[in-house]
């Protein structure tokens, strides 16, 4: 990306310099076509700079979307592990209760197990919702990045058309 940006910057500088030289030469000699070519060079440099900016913005959006998606995945995994640890802790408590008081502990263990399953189901459902939300956010960010890239390509195409106009008028 840096090399493409440097090439665009130096190309833009060259086009600006060409444009300024042609505008001045056209103004001094009274050659309106030469002055117009200078304006076209300036427009080309502006469009090239705009394309580079939009491309950089698109890349930034893609990077941010990937980071957000990874963070959501990590949080989901953390919650899953926490749910497993909590389930393990509850199972240990249930076993101790069975040893202490067999009949009462069996009824209590069954209730705690059902409660743990409900809690785990709730946590898993929440994790699924968060994963889906992260996926939607990533798709939206990818779509935004694609739009920004499309705009950059349009600017590049406009710059190429200006090049053709410059060559035709030369």
QUIUR-V597793 format. One record per backbone hydrogen bond with DSSP energy under -1.0 kcal/mol. NH is the residue of the N-H (numbers start at 1). CO is the residue of the C=O. Records with the same first field share a line. If there is no record, write none. Layout:
BEGIN
NH = CO, CO
END
This chain:
BEGIN
5 = 1
6 = 2
7 = 3
8 = 4
9 = 5
10 = 6
11 = 7
12 = 8
13 = 9
14 = 10
15 = 11
16 = 12
17 = 13
18 = 14
19 = 15
20 = 16
21 = 17
22 = 18
23 = 19
24 = 20
25 = 21
26 = 22
27 = 23
28 = 24
29 = 25
30 = 26
31 = 26
32 = 30
35 = 31
36 = 32
37 = 33
38 = 34
39 = 35
40 = 36
41 = 37
42 = 38
43 = 39
44 = 40
45 = 41
46 = 42
47 = 43
48 = 44
49 = 45
50 = 46
51 = 47
52 = 48
53 = 49
54 = 50
55 = 51
56 = 52
57 = 53
58 = 54
59 = 55
60 = 56
61 = 57
62 = 58
63 = 59
64 = 60
65 = 61
66 = 62
67 = 63
68 = 64
69 = 65
70 = 66
71 = 67
72 = 68
73 = 69
74 = 70
75 = 71
76 = 72
77 = 73
78 = 74
79 = 75
80 = 76
81 = 77
82 = 78
83 = 79
84 = 80
85 = 81
86 = 82
87 = 83
88 = 84
89 = 85
90 = 86
91 = 87
92 = 88
93 = 89
94 = 90
95 = 91
96 = 92
97 = 93
98 = 94
99 = 95
100 = 96
101 = 97
105 = 101
106 = 102
107 = 103
108 = 104
109 = 105
110 = 106
111 = 107
112 = 108
113 = 109
114 = 110
115 = 111
116 = 112
117 = 113
118 = 114
119 = 115
120 = 116
121 = 117
122 = 118
123 = 119
124 = 120
125 = 121
126 = 122
127 = 123
128 = 124
129 = 125
130 = 126
131 = 127
132 = 128
133 = 129
134 = 130
135 = 131
136 = 132
137 = 133
138 = 134
139 = 135
140 = 136
141 = 137
142 = 138
143 = 139
144 = 140
145 = 141
146 = 142
147 = 143
148 = 144
149 = 145
150 = 146
151 = 147
152 = 148
153 = 149
154 = 150
155 = 151
156 = 152
157 = 153
158 = 154
159 = 155
160 = 156
161 = 157
162 = 158
163 = 159
164 = 160
165 = 161
166 = 162
167 = 163
168 = 164
169 = 165
170 = 166
END
